[in-house]
Amino acid sequence: MDLKNKVAYITGGSKGIGYGVAERLIAAGLKVAISGRTLETVQKAAQGLGSEENVLALQSDVTKHGNEEAAIRSILNRWGHLDVVLANAGVGHFAPVDEMSEEQWHQMINTNLNGVFHTLKASVEALKATKGYYMTLASLAGTNFFASGAGYNATKFGVVGFTQAAMLDLRKYDIKVSTIMPGSVATHFNGNEPDQKDAWKIQPEDIGELVLDLLKMHPRTLPSKVEVRPSRPDKK
Ligand SMILES: NC(=O)c1ccc[n+]([C@@H]2O[C@H](COP(=O)([O-])OP(=O)(O)OC[C@H]3O[C@@H](n4cnc5c(N)ncnc54)[C@H](OP(=O)(O)O)[C@@H]3O)[C@@H](O)[C@H]2O)c1
């Protein structure tokens, strides 16, 4: 893909991985729309990324399909086309299954799993028009289960299955579909404050480089499921 002036949409771009990917895509010449649940927060993040010419801040709660439809409409109104979508927004609550609240369960399912469907459903016709790229941000928790991860594992195993099946449905339109499955990334996830203790982790901009690598891949080749982990795990 020739990246100059291509348009990308990143859900959950106000911080963490989404923000790091946005930084890298903008540096590579793309125009990028980022979203989050609160407009003010997203606008503040967008100011750190670029100018009105290449960044668009959008309020959209991915648990609401109508919000995602409105976000895509805003992008098409602003730039006329959409080439890359990264369904990244996600939350995690970790507790033994007998202690997990219904509220935590539903927030994870509605954000991590229903959200990626809402984002795809709202953007798929625009991606057909550009022969674009749809990516999900899953996790190694989408293939490795662990204690206290029942809810989060359920969503991320679901995202991996969803994305692989969607890839089979959409490649006939020349839409590429991939899922990225990181291990630990230094972000605000689950209340973390990223600092020196997180130096061993993957950094958000590293995921940005990975997204760029996928976008630059020859059209005939599709890494549909990408596992990525810290090369030197924490020595506790
Ligand atoms: N950090 C890790 O180690 C790691 C590893 C593997 C996978 N992941 C996945 O990576 C993705 C990004 O997480 P992160 O680590 O970057 O966490 P983060 O720093 O907490 O960022 C999460 C982002 O998701 C947004 N968000 C949450 N709920 C949303 C909703 N309902 N609608 C729209 N946006 C929403 C947040 O925006 P607002 O708060 O502004 O709404 C924020 O921009 C998640 O899917 C997570 O599961 C993370």
The ligand as a Gaussian input file, in Angstrom:
#p B3LYP/6-31G(d) Opt

LIG

0 1
 N       -1.414000      -3.281000      27.309000
 C       -1.248000      -4.553000      27.051000
 O       -0.378000      -5.240000      27.633000
 C       -2.092000      -5.215000      25.972000
 C       -1.668000      -6.459000      25.501000
 C       -2.423000      -7.078000      24.498000
 C       -3.556000      -6.474000      24.013000
 N       -3.961000      -5.261000      24.505000
 C       -5.165000      -4.660000      23.914000
 O       -4.791000      -3.440000      23.331000
 C       -5.937000      -2.604000      23.211000
 C       -5.585000      -1.198000      23.674000
 O       -5.305000      -1.240000      25.060000
 P       -4.129000      -0.404000      25.741000
 O       -3.193000      -1.381000      26.337000
 O       -3.627000       0.627000      24.823000
 O       -4.947000       0.239000      26.964000
 P       -5.217000       1.775000      27.399000
 O       -3.934000       2.510000      27.485000
 O       -6.070000       1.657000      28.621000
 O       -6.083000       2.351000      26.175000
 C       -7.373000       1.860000      25.936000
 C       -8.046000       2.709000      24.874000
 O       -9.359000       2.155000      24.620000
 C      -10.303000       3.226000      24.700000
 N      -11.621000       2.704000      25.076000
 C      -11.960000       1.937000      26.131000
 N      -13.273000       1.653000      26.096000
 C      -13.776000       2.244000      24.987000
 C      -15.051000       2.310000      24.376000
 N      -16.130000       1.697000      24.928000
 N      -15.200000       3.006000      23.226000
 C      -14.128000       3.630000      22.655000
 N      -12.895000       3.606000      23.182000
 C      -12.726000       2.917000      24.336000
 C       -9.716000       4.211000      25.702000
 O      -10.225000       5.508000      25.426000
 P      -11.078000       6.406000      26.481000
 O      -10.699000       5.929000      27.852000
 O      -10.626000       7.789000      26.158000
 O      -12.500000       6.119000      26.124000
 C       -8.232000       4.142000      25.322000
 O       -7.964000       5.007000      24.241000
 C       -7.037000      -3.287000      24.020000
 O       -7.916000      -3.962000      23.133000
 C       -6.278000      -4.290000      24.879000
 O       -7.087000      -5.380000      25.219000
 C       -3.250000      -4.603000      25.470000

